[in-house]
Amino acid sequence: MKKKIVYTDEPMGDVEVVADFLPSPAELAFKEDGVKVTLALSKRSVDFFKSEASKHHTQYQRMIRRLLDSYVEAQSTVNNKAKTTVRKRTAI
């Protein structure tokens, strides 16, 4: 394993530059403002999220928060589409 590597000055051939698709460190560090709430959930729901969270090595509260955020995002999209398709009546 101590064999010396010999580099040569050869052309690299077809080289393709790939666009940067990774998020910036600032985007990764972004933390949304949170609001603490007290919420009573069924034991069945909490047990489910705790079980799934342990399988995925995360916190069950985080999973519930992401689920709610996904729902809000989906509903916002649906509501925005509905608002743009409503037509106003014009007086004749």
Secondary structure in CASP SS format (residue, H / E / C, confidence):
PFRMAT SS
TARGET T0000
AUTHOR 0000-0000-0000
METHOD secondary structure of the structure
MODEL  1
M C 1.00
K C 1.00
K C 1.00
K C 1.00
I C 1.00
V C 1.00
Y C 1.00
T C 1.00
D C 1.00
E C 1.00
P C 1.00
M C 1.00
G C 1.00
D C 1.00
V C 1.00
E C 1.00
V C 1.00
V C 1.00
A C 1.00
D C 1.00
F C 1.00
L C 1.00
P C 1.00
S C 1.00
P H 1.00
A H 1.00
E H 1.00
L H 1.00
A H 1.00
F C 1.00
K C 1.00
E C 1.00
D C 1.00
G C 1.00
V C 1.00
K C 1.00
V C 1.00
T C 1.00
L C 1.00
A C 1.00
L C 1.00
S C 1.00
K H 1.00
R H 1.00
S H 1.00
V H 1.00
D H 1.00
F H 1.00
F H 1.00
K H 1.00
S H 1.00
E H 1.00
A H 1.00
S H 1.00
K H 1.00
H C 1.00
H C 1.00
T C 1.00
Q C 1.00
Y H 1.00
Q H 1.00
R H 1.00
M H 1.00
I H 1.00
R H 1.00
R H 1.00
L H 1.00
L H 1.00
D H 1.00
S H 1.00
Y H 1.00
V H 1.00
E H 1.00
A H 1.00
Q H 1.00
S H 1.00
T H 1.00
V H 1.00
N H 1.00
N H 1.00
K H 1.00
A H 1.00
K H 1.00
T H 1.00
T H 1.00
V C 1.00
R C 1.00
K C 1.00
R C 1.00
T C 1.00
A C 1.00
I C 1.00
END
